[in-house]
């Protein structure tokens, strides 16, 4: 797949079409925004600084594809991406998440993205070391005790041993005992390693020691320190010794754990952090959902000033410097995509300064019956395909007639029109109701072919869909 730098807008739209039905205007807008990033990078440094991203405001009801467009866009171009809800933020001085946390979350996303890429580069080396460690567990070598000699060489060693303390364990990590590897042991390990590579021992259980994962400390003090780019729980965790715990896992799981540990040793964390910061500030995408709820006419009647939250978001979108635990990041060239239904309010209800930072406005259309038919069948992750694959695990081959799909789409459209319009999400509820009995009985059916017809759909849904009060609660 092409990278962000050389994908044309038409190619980006083509990729989005594989997962999202309709909404051509929105797809075109985000594709152009991404291509403009590439164009900016081809200019000289002085001109690059003058050109800022053209942020996008998506307007449309829930379930029409706003979030999915942004999420898929980030996946296509391999960019750091986070989704935040505007209603989760509070004005400075109130208890809650500060707006800068969205930038810190973006950096964390970039860290994971870069780390995954770096780990992929050293995977072969890490896997080899992991297999060596598993083989060593499966066939223990001859151990040589050297504690007495170590104590003799250490002036404090005898004192510690008399106190019942192993001086090698004061660091918090258990030392690995050295071993003498004979030719026989070496041959056995080579044989075991080959069996591991061939997958012959994948399900065999082994006991391994792993570093205990410490849970983050969520305290008001930690929340305050976060605003300064400091993770208090991580800092305290670094001061305490690492504790190892035993886990009983399969050989396959052990290899995965050891590959992770060995990969961490083979990469440079400082390089990862520096690359991630650069990636986040040059290619990051932040999706701010429910931005209409923080307007003066929003539906949220809380005590926190919604206009105050807008004013706190403004400098982030305009371009500012945010401190994170990995270093500072500039937000000038992060792409912001905001969205909202704007049922009660309208974009002009946002403060004028914030409106001006979202120059591209895209209105997404309500989904029609034909759109629902396409959503059920065409995308790579189409709902009907998902259910078919799940039932195949029970040796059941399920098919839908075209008439049954049309009927499901028609009911979804009618219920959306007569009750709350939740877009394509209505299809999830309706399909679950249609297939409820089949999904329950499937394990006892052994195998077979099942065809879902229009009559079957009507039998399951007609009495519910025709009753407005009932459909409001069930569909």
C-alpha positions as CSV (number, residue, x, y, z in Angstrom):
1,X,0.0,0.0,0.0
2,X,1.2,3.5,-0.7
3,X,2.2,5.8,2.1
4,X,0.8,9.2,2.9
5,X,3.4,10.9,0.9
6,X,2.4,9.5,-2.5
7,X,-1.3,8.7,-2.3
8,X,-3.4,10.7,-4.6
9,X,-6.8,12.0,-3.4
10,X,-8.6,9.7,-5.8
11,X,-6.7,6.7,-4.3
12,X,-7.6,7.8,-0.8
13,X,-11.2,8.0,-1.7
14,X,-11.0,4.6,-3.4
15,X,-9.7,3.1,-0.1
16,X,-12.4,4.8,1.9
17,X,-15.0,3.4,-0.5
18,X,-14.1,-0.1,0.6
19,X,-15.5,0.5,4.1
20,X,-17.9,3.5,3.9
21,X,-20.9,3.8,1.7
22,X,-21.8,7.2,0.2
23,X,-20.7,10.6,1.7
24,X,-18.6,11.4,-1.3
25,X,-18.2,15.1,-0.4
26,X,-16.7,14.2,3.0
27,X,-14.4,11.7,1.5
28,X,-13.2,14.1,-1.1
29,X,-12.5,16.8,1.6
30,X,-10.4,14.6,3.8
31,X,-8.5,13.3,0.8
32,X,-7.6,16.8,-0.3
33,X,-6.6,17.7,3.2
34,X,-4.2,14.8,3.3
35,X,-2.7,15.5,-0.1
36,X,-2.2,19.2,1.0
37,X,0.0,17.9,3.7
38,X,2.2,16.2,1.2
39,X,2.3,19.3,-1.0
40,X,3.3,21.4,1.9
41,X,6.3,19.2,2.6
42,X,7.6,19.7,-0.9
43,X,8.0,23.5,-0.3
44,X,11.0,25.3,1.2
45,X,11.1,25.6,5.1
46,X,10.0,29.2,5.1
47,X,6.8,28.6,3.1
48,X,6.1,25.4,5.1
49,X,5.8,27.4,8.2
50,X,3.3,29.7,6.6
51,X,0.9,26.9,5.4
52,X,-1.4,25.5,8.1
53,X,-3.8,22.5,7.8
54,X,-7.3,23.3,6.6
55,X,-9.2,21.7,9.4
56,X,-12.6,20.1,8.7
57,X,-16.0,20.4,10.3
58,X,-18.3,17.5,9.5
59,X,-22.0,18.1,10.1
60,X,-24.5,15.3,10.1
61,X,-26.6,12.9,12.3
62,X,-25.2,10.0,14.2
63,X,-24.4,6.8,12.4
64,X,-23.8,8.3,8.9
65,X,-20.0,7.7,8.9
66,X,-18.3,10.8,10.4
67,X,-16.1,8.9,12.8
68,X,-15.5,6.0,10.5
69,X,-14.2,8.3,7.7
70,X,-11.6,9.9,10.1
71,X,-10.6,6.5,11.6
72,X,-10.2,4.8,8.3
73,X,-8.3,7.8,6.9
74,X,-5.7,7.5,9.6
75,X,-5.4,3.8,9.0
76,X,-4.9,4.2,5.3
77,X,-2.1,6.8,5.6
78,X,-0.6,5.2,8.8
79,X,-0.9,8.4,10.8
80,X,-1.4,8.7,14.6
81,X,-5.1,9.1,15.3
82,X,-7.3,9.7,18.4
83,X,-10.9,10.4,18.8
84,X,-12.1,12.6,21.7
85,X,-15.5,13.8,22.8
86,X,-15.7,17.6,23.3
87,X,-18.1,17.0,26.2
88,X,-15.5,15.2,28.3
89,X,-13.4,18.4,28.6
90,X,-13.8,21.0,31.3
91,X,-12.8,24.6,31.5
92,X,-9.5,25.4,33.2
93,X,-10.1,25.5,37.0
94,X,-12.7,22.7,37.0
95,X,-12.1,19.0,37.9
96,X,-11.9,17.0,34.7
97,X,-9.8,16.5,31.6
98,X,-7.9,19.5,30.3
99,X,-7.9,20.0,26.5
100,X,-4.2,19.5,26.2
101,X,-4.7,15.9,27.1
102,X,-5.9,15.2,23.6
103,X,-2.5,16.1,22.3
104,X,-0.8,13.9,24.9
105,X,-3.1,11.1,23.9
106,X,-2.1,11.7,20.2
107,X,1.6,11.4,21.2
108,X,0.8,8.1,23.0
109,X,-0.8,6.9,19.8
110,X,2.3,7.9,17.8
111,X,4.5,6.1,20.3
112,X,2.6,2.8,19.7
113,X,2.7,3.3,15.9
114,X,6.4,3.9,15.8
115,X,7.1,1.2,18.4
116,X,5.2,-1.3,16.2
117,X,7.3,-0.3,13.2
118,X,10.6,-0.5,15.1
119,X,9.6,-3.9,16.6
120,X,8.8,-5.2,13.1
121,X,12.3,-4.4,12.0
122,X,13.9,-6.4,14.7
123,X,11.3,-9.2,14.8
124,X,13.6,-11.8,13.3
125,X,16.3,-11.2,15.9
126,X,13.8,-11.0,18.8
127,X,12.1,-14.2,17.7
128,X,15.4,-16.1,17.6
129,X,16.3,-14.9,21.1
130,X,12.7,-15.8,22.3
131,X,13.0,-19.3,20.9
132,X,16.3,-19.7,22.6
133,X,14.8,-18.7,25.9
134,X,11.8,-21.1,25.5
135,X,14.1,-24.0,24.6
136,X,16.2,-23.3,27.6
137,X,13.1,-23.6,29.8
138,X,12.0,-26.8,28.1
139,X,15.4,-28.5,28.5
140,X,17.2,-27.0,31.6
141,X,21.0,-27.0,31.4
142,X,23.5,-27.9,34.1
143,X,23.5,-25.1,36.6
144,X,26.7,-23.9,38.2
145,X,26.4,-22.3,41.6
146,X,28.7,-19.3,41.8
147,X,27.2,-17.5,44.8
148,X,30.0,-18.4,47.1
149,X,32.7,-17.2,44.7
150,X,30.7,-14.0,44.1
151,X,30.5,-13.5,47.8
152,X,34.2,-14.0,48.3
153,X,34.9,-11.4,45.6
154,X,32.4,-9.0,47.2
155,X,33.6,-7.5,50.6
156,X,29.9,-7.2,51.6
157,X,28.9,-10.6,50.2
158,X,29.6,-12.7,53.3
159,X,27.8,-10.2,55.5
160,X,24.7,-10.3,53.2
161,X,24.8,-14.1,53.1
162,X,25.0,-14.4,56.9
163,X,21.9,-12.2,57.0
164,X,20.1,-14.5,54.5
165,X,20.2,-11.9,51.7
166,X,21.3,-12.6,48.1
167,X,23.3,-9.5,47.1
168,X,22.5,-10.2,43.4
169,X,18.8,-9.6,44.2
170,X,19.2,-6.1,45.7
171,X,18.5,-4.6,42.3
172,X,15.0,-6.1,42.3
173,X,15.7,-8.4,39.4
174,X,16.4,-12.1,39.8
175,X,19.8,-13.0,38.3
176,X,20.0,-15.6,35.6
177,X,22.1,-18.5,36.7
178,X,25.0,-19.4,34.4
179,X,25.1,-22.9,33.0
180,X,27.6,-25.2,31.4
181,X,26.2,-26.3,28.0
182,X,27.4,-29.8,27.0
183,X,27.3,-31.1,23.4
184,X,24.4,-33.3,24.4
185,X,22.4,-30.4,25.8
186,X,23.2,-28.3,22.8
187,X,22.0,-31.0,20.4
188,X,18.8,-31.4,22.4
189,X,18.1,-27.6,22.3
190,X,18.7,-27.4,18.6
191,X,16.1,-30.2,18.2
192,X,13.7,-28.4,20.4
193,X,14.2,-25.1,18.7
194,X,13.4,-26.7,15.3
195,X,10.2,-28.2,16.8
196,X,9.2,-24.8,18.2
197,X,9.8,-23.2,14.7
198,X,7.7,-25.9,13.1
199,X,4.9,-25.2,15.6
200,X,4.9,-28.7,17.0
201,X,5.1,-27.5,20.6
202,X,2.7,-24.5,20.4
203,X,0.2,-25.9,22.8
204,X,2.6,-27.3,25.4
205,X,2.4,-25.5,28.7
206,X,5.5,-23.9,30.3
207,X,6.1,-21.7,33.3
208,X,7.8,-18.4,32.7
209,X,8.7,-15.4,34.7
210,X,7.6,-12.0,33.6
211,X,7.8,-8.5,35.0
212,X,4.7,-7.6,37.0
213,X,2.7,-4.9,35.3
214,X,1.9,-2.1,37.7
215,X,-1.5,-0.5,37.4
216,X,-1.5,3.3,36.9
217,X,-2.4,5.4,40.0
218,X,-5.4,7.6,39.2
219,X,-5.4,10.3,41.8
220,X,-6.2,14.1,41.7
221,X,-2.5,14.8,42.1
222,X,-1.7,12.6,39.1
223,X,-4.3,14.4,37.0
224,X,-2.7,17.7,37.9
225,X,0.8,16.5,37.1
226,X,-0.5,15.2,33.7
227,X,-1.2,18.8,32.7
228,X,2.6,19.5,33.1
229,X,3.4,16.4,31.0
230,X,4.4,14.3,34.0
231,X,3.1,10.8,34.7
232,X,3.4,10.4,38.5
233,X,2.5,6.7,38.5
234,X,5.2,6.0,36.0
235,X,7.7,8.0,37.9
236,X,6.9,6.2,41.2
237,X,7.0,2.9,39.4
238,X,10.5,3.5,38.1
239,X,11.7,4.1,41.6
240,X,10.5,0.7,42.9
241,X,12.3,-2.5,42.0
242,X,10.9,-4.6,39.2
243,X,9.1,-7.6,40.5
244,X,8.8,-10.8,38.5
245,X,5.9,-13.1,38.7
246,X,5.3,-16.6,37.3
247,X,2.8,-17.4,34.6
248,X,1.7,-20.7,33.1
249,X,1.3,-20.2,29.4
250,X,1.6,-22.2,26.2
251,X,4.8,-22.2,24.2
252,X,3.2,-20.0,21.6
253,X,2.2,-17.4,24.2
254,X,5.7,-17.6,25.8
255,X,7.3,-16.8,22.5
256,X,5.0,-13.8,22.1
257,X,5.9,-12.5,25.6
258,X,9.6,-13.0,25.0
259,X,9.6,-11.5,21.6
260,X,8.1,-8.4,23.2
261,X,10.8,-8.3,25.9
262,X,13.6,-8.9,23.5
263,X,12.3,-6.3,21.0
264,X,12.4,-3.7,23.9
265,X,16.1,-4.5,24.4
266,X,16.9,-4.2,20.6
267,X,15.3,-0.8,20.0
268,X,16.3,2.6,21.4
269,X,13.4,4.2,23.3
270,X,14.8,7.7,22.9
271,X,14.8,7.3,19.1
272,X,11.2,6.0,19.3
273,X,10.1,9.0,21.4
274,X,11.8,11.5,19.1
275,X,10.4,9.9,15.9
276,X,6.9,9.7,17.5
277,X,6.9,13.4,18.5
278,X,7.9,14.4,15.0
279,X,5.2,12.0,13.5
280,X,2.5,13.3,15.8
281,X,3.1,17.0,15.1
282,X,3.5,16.6,11.3
283,X,1.0,13.8,10.5
284,X,-1.3,13.5,13.5
285,X,-5.1,13.5,13.2
286,X,-7.3,14.5,16.1
287,X,-11.1,13.9,15.7
288,X,-13.2,16.0,18.1
289,X,-16.7,14.5,18.2
290,X,-19.9,16.2,19.6
291,X,-18.5,19.7,19.2
292,X,-22.0,20.9,18.8
293,X,-22.7,20.0,22.5
294,X,-20.3,22.7,23.7
295,X,-22.0,25.6,21.9
296,X,-24.1,28.0,23.9
297,X,-27.2,26.3,22.5
298,X,-25.9,22.8,23.0
299,X,-27.9,20.1,24.8
300,X,-25.5,19.8,27.7
301,X,-26.9,21.8,30.6
302,X,-24.0,21.3,32.9
303,X,-22.5,24.0,35.2
304,X,-19.2,24.2,33.4
305,X,-19.0,27.0,30.8
306,X,-19.2,25.5,27.3
307,X,-17.8,28.7,25.9
308,X,-14.9,28.3,28.2
309,X,-14.1,24.9,26.8
310,X,-14.2,26.3,23.3
311,X,-11.7,29.0,24.3
312,X,-9.4,26.4,25.8
313,X,-9.6,24.3,22.6
314,X,-8.9,27.3,20.5
315,X,-5.1,27.7,21.1
316,X,-4.6,24.0,20.5
317,X,-6.3,24.2,17.1
318,X,-4.6,27.5,16.3
319,X,-1.1,26.1,17.1
320,X,0.6,26.0,20.4
321,X,3.3,24.1,22.3
322,X,2.2,21.3,24.6
323,X,4.4,19.6,27.1
324,X,4.3,15.8,27.3
325,X,6.4,13.3,29.3
326,X,8.4,12.6,26.0
327,X,9.1,16.2,25.2
328,X,7.2,19.2,23.8
329,X,5.1,19.1,20.7
330,X,3.8,21.8,18.4
331,X,0.2,21.5,17.3
332,X,0.5,23.9,14.3
333,X,0.4,21.1,11.7
334,X,-1.9,18.6,13.3
335,X,-5.1,18.0,11.3
336,X,-8.2,18.6,13.4
337,X,-11.5,17.1,12.2
338,X,-14.5,18.1,14.3
339,X,-18.0,16.7,14.0
340,X,-21.5,17.2,15.4
341,X,-25.1,16.6,14.6
342,X,-26.0,20.3,15.1
343,X,-29.7,19.4,15.7
344,X,-30.3,22.1,18.3
345,X,-27.4,24.4,17.5
346,X,-25.6,25.4,14.3
347,X,-21.9,25.9,13.4
348,X,-22.3,29.7,13.8
349,X,-23.1,29.2,17.5
350,X,-19.4,28.3,18.0
351,X,-17.3,31.2,19.1
352,X,-16.1,33.1,15.9
353,X,-12.4,32.4,16.5
354,X,-13.0,28.6,16.6
355,X,-15.3,28.7,13.6
356,X,-12.5,30.3,11.6
357,X,-10.2,27.4,12.5
358,X,-12.4,24.9,10.7
359,X,-12.7,26.5,7.2
360,X,-13.8,23.3,5.4
361,X,-17.5,22.5,6.1
362,X,-18.9,19.2,5.0
363,X,-22.5,18.2,5.5
364,X,-23.1,14.4,5.5
365,X,-26.3,13.1,4.1
366,X,-28.9,11.0,5.9
367,X,-28.7,7.3,4.8
368,X,-31.4,6.0,2.5
369,X,-32.8,2.5,2.1
370,X,-30.5,1.9,-0.9
371,X,-27.5,3.0,1.3
372,X,-28.6,0.5,3.9
373,X,-28.6,-2.3,1.3
374,X,-25.1,-1.4,0.2
375,X,-23.9,-1.1,3.8
376,X,-25.2,-4.7,4.5
377,X,-23.4,-6.2,1.5
378,X,-20.7,-4.1,-0.2
379,X,-18.0,-3.0,2.3
380,X,-15.1,-5.3,3.2
381,X,-16.4,-5.4,6.7
382,X,-20.1,-5.6,5.8
383,X,-22.4,-6.8,8.6
384,X,-23.8,-9.8,6.7
385,X,-20.3,-10.9,5.9
386,X,-19.4,-10.7,9.6
387,X,-22.4,-12.8,10.7
388,X,-21.7,-15.4,8.0
389,X,-18.1,-15.8,9.1
390,X,-19.1,-16.2,12.7
391,X,-21.6,-18.9,11.9
392,X,-19.1,-20.8,9.8
393,X,-17.3,-21.5,13.0
394,X,-20.4,-23.6,13.9
395,X,-20.3,-25.3,10.5
396,X,-23.3,-23.4,9.3
397,X,-23.4,-21.8,5.9
398,X,-25.9,-18.9,6.1
399,X,-27.1,-16.9,3.1
400,X,-29.5,-14.0,2.7
401,X,-31.8,-13.6,-0.3
402,X,-31.7,-10.1,-1.9
403,X,-35.4,-9.6,-0.9
404,X,-34.5,-10.3,2.7
405,X,-31.7,-7.7,2.6
406,X,-34.0,-5.2,1.1
407,X,-36.6,-5.8,3.8
408,X,-34.1,-5.3,6.6
409,X,-32.9,-2.1,4.9
410,X,-36.5,-0.9,4.6
411,X,-37.4,-1.6,8.2
412,X,-34.2,0.2,9.3
413,X,-35.1,3.2,7.3
414,X,-38.7,3.3,8.5
415,X,-37.7,3.0,12.2
416,X,-35.1,5.7,11.8
417,X,-37.7,8.0,10.2
418,X,-40.4,7.3,12.9
419,X,-38.1,7.3,16.0
420,X,-34.6,8.6,16.6
421,X,-32.4,8.6,13.5
422,X,-29.2,6.7,14.5
423,X,-28.1,5.9,11.0
424,X,-26.4,2.7,10.1
425,X,-26.2,1.7,13.8
426,X,-29.9,0.7,13.5
427,X,-28.8,-2.2,11.3
428,X,-26.8,-3.8,14.1
429,X,-29.9,-3.8,16.3
430,X,-32.2,-5.2,13.6
431,X,-29.8,-7.9,12.5
432,X,-29.3,-9.1,16.1
433,X,-33.0,-9.4,16.4
434,X,-33.4,-11.3,13.1
435,X,-30.6,-13.7,13.9
436,X,-31.2,-14.0,17.7
437,X,-32.7,-17.5,17.6
438,X,-30.3,-18.8,15.0
439,X,-27.3,-17.6,17.0
440,X,-28.7,-19.3,20.1
441,X,-29.4,-22.6,18.4
442,X,-26.3,-22.7,16.2
443,X,-24.0,-24.8,18.5
444,X,-26.7,-27.6,18.6
445,X,-27.3,-27.7,14.9
446,X,-24.0,-29.3,14.0
447,X,-23.9,-28.2,10.4
448,X,-26.1,-27.3,7.4
449,X,-27.1,-24.5,5.1
450,X,-29.6,-21.9,6.1
451,X,-31.2,-19.2,3.9
452,X,-32.7,-16.1,5.4
453,X,-35.8,-15.1,3.4
454,X,-38.0,-12.0,3.4
455,X,-40.7,-14.0,5.1
456,X,-38.3,-15.0,7.9
457,X,-37.4,-11.4,8.4
458,X,-41.0,-10.4,8.6
459,X,-41.8,-13.2,11.1
460,X,-39.1,-11.8,13.4
461,X,-39.7,-8.1,13.0
462,X,-43.0,-7.2,11.5
463,X,-45.0,-7.1,14.7
464,X,-42.2,-5.1,16.4
465,X,-41.7,-2.6,13.5
466,X,-45.4,-2.0,13.1
467,X,-45.8,-1.0,16.8
468,X,-44.1,2.4,17.2
469,X,-43.9,2.2,21.0
470,X,-42.4,-1.3,20.8
471,X,-39.9,-0.5,18.1
472,X,-38.7,2.6,20.1
473,X,-37.5,0.3,22.8
474,X,-36.5,-2.9,20.9
475,X,-35.2,-1.7,17.5
